[in-house]
Amino acid sequence: MEEIQMTKKDVLFASFAGLLIGLLLLPVLRAAKPELYATLSLWLVPLFLIATPFGLTIAYYISKKIAVVWQLGKFGVTGVLNVLVDMGVLSLLIAFFRNYFQINANDIIFSGIGFLTFYSIYKATSFIIANINSYLWNKHWTFKGASEKKTEFIQFFLVSIFGFVINVAVASLVFYLGNPTGDLEQGQWGLIGAAMGSIVGLVWNFVGYKFIVFKK
């Protein structure tokens, strides 16, 4: 078995991912918990800029005993990044169209039913953008070294489509069942749905990418 090495490139990639995670978390936190955003906004970016490569270093040392932890560590970094790309884009879409619906607040079609109807479209759009990001990071970093195959992108697409169905179905189910119960707003329920869909989808994606798409 090839010996695992943590290179400067790994540290650089992890640091860059941490920077993006911190930046993308800002609009998500602002939408979900405005009071926490006011308190933590100045600390999030430097925190993840340091914590992400540190966490990957821990995964590297654990991988000396359990080899798969190294790929899981890198997949975890890209996974968190993809979740936040997904949720960040979703937050922007919800915020933009919610403002439009508020302008038409006297019209029940736009203020209520319209938002519920188009939520799945917002979620699908954010997932597609996150999925493109996922392919680039996983191909060139997480599963680097896998044999090049002409069918690689097709396989990635098919695995991702199935993950897409799982992701959107779980997210939409959580949103529709949860909204409008409790004290949470529609945007907050949207983020909860996105998080649940992403978690379930990530499990499937790791298995599919490792053993089907980027198999050595």
N, C-alpha and C positions, 0 to 999 in steps of 0.2 A: 504494500500500500504506500502511495506517495506521501511523504512527510508534509504535514501542514506547516506553512510559514505565514506569518503576519508581516506584510511588507509596508513600506512607506505609502504605497498606493492605497492599501487598505485603510490606513490611518487618515489619509487625505479624503478618500471617499466617505468614510464614516463622519469626519468633521464637516464635510460639505452637506451630507445628509442631515446632521444635527442642526446646522444653520437653517436649512430649509424647513425642518420640523418646527423649530422655534418660531420662524416667521409665519408659517402656515397655521400654527396653533393660535396666533393672536386673533384673527377674525373669528375662529371657531369659539374661543373662550369669550370673546366679546358678545357673541350671539347667545351663548349658553348661560354664562354667569358674568354679567356686567360688573358686579361688585368685585369679583376675583380678578377680572381683567384690569381694573383700576389699580389693584394692589400688586399684581404679578407681571404686568406688561413689560416692565423694564428688566426683569430678571429671566424671562423665558428663553430668549435667544442665547445669552451667554451660558445659561444652565445646560441647554441641550447641546451647545457647541462643545462643551467639556464632557458632559455625561455620555454622549453617544460613543465617541471613540473609547472612553473608559469602559463602558459596558461591553464593547466588542473585544477589548483586551481581556476582560474576564472570560468571555466565551472562548477566546483563543486558548487560554491556559486550561480551561475545562476540557477543550477538545483534544488535549494530549492524552486524556483518559477515555473520552467518548468522542470519537471523530466527528459524528454528525452534528455535534453542537456548533462547530465552526460555521457550517452552512446555515444552520438554524439561527445563529447569531446575526449573520449578514442578512438573511431573509427577514429576520425580525426588524432590523433597521429599515430595510426597504419597505417592509410591510407597514410599519408605523408611518413612514413617509407617504406611502400610497393612501393609507387611511386618511391622512390629513390633507392630501391633495383632493381626495374624494370629498371630504367634509368641508374643506375650504371653498371649493368650487360650489358645492351645494349651498353653503351659507350665503355666498354672494348671489346666487340665483334666487334663493328664498327672499333675501333682503330686497333685491331689485324688484321682484314681482309683487312682494308684499306691499311695497310702497305704491305700486300701480293699483293693487286691489283696494288699498285704503282710499285712494282718490275716488274709486267707484263704490264706496262703502254703502251707499243707498241701494245698490243693486245686489241682491242676494246671490246672483249667479257668479259675480266676480268676487264678492267678499268671502264667501264660504265654499260653495260647491266647486267653483273654479279652481281655488287653491288646492283642494283635495284631489281634483281630477288631474291636475298638472304636476302634482308632487312626483309621481313616478317618472315623468319626463325629465324633471330636474335631476332626479336621482340617477337616471340612465345616462344623462349627459355628463354628470360629474364622474360616474364610473368609467365611461369610455376614456375620458381624459386621464384618469388615474391608471387605466389599463395600459395606455401607451407608455406612460412613465414607468410602469412595472416591467414591461418588456425590455426596455433599455437598461434598467438597473440590473435585472436578473441575468440578462444575456452577457453583459460586459463586466459584472462583478460577482453576484451571488453564485452563479453556476459557471463561471468562467473556466474554460478548459474542456467543456463538453464538446463532443465531435460536431463539426458543422454538417447539417443535413439540409437538403433542399426543401424538405417538408417541415422544417423547424417552425417557421412562422405559421404555417397552416395548423400544425399541432398546437402551438401556443394559442392560436385563435380559437380552436375548438375547446381546449381546456378552459380558456378564459370565458368563452360563451356560456359554458355550463356553470362556471363560477359566477358569471354575470346573472344568470337566472336565479341561482341561490341567493346572491347578494341582494338583488332588487326585491325578490319575493319576501325574504326575511325582513328587510328594511320597510317595505310597504306594509307588511302584516303588522309589525310593531307600531308603525305610525297610525294606521287606520284603527287598530284596537285601542291604542293609547289615547289618541286625539278624540275628543277634547277633555278627557278625564284628568283629574288632579289640577294642580295650580300651574302646570307648565304651559307655555305658549306653543303655537304650532311650529315655530322655528326650532324650539328646544326638543319637541317630540321628533321632528325631522332628523335632528342630530343623533338622538338616541337610536332611532331606526337605522341610520347610516352606520353607527358604531356596531350594532348587533349584526347587521348584514355583512359588514366587513370582516368581523371576527370569524364567522362561519365560512365565509368565502376564502379567507386566508388559509384555513386548514386544508381545504380542498386544493387550493392553488399550489401550496408547497408540495403536496403529494404528486399532483399532476405534472408540475414543472420538473421535479427531481427525477421521477421515474418514467416520464413519457417524453417531455419536450427536450430537456437538457441532459438526458441520460448519456453517460460516457460510454 
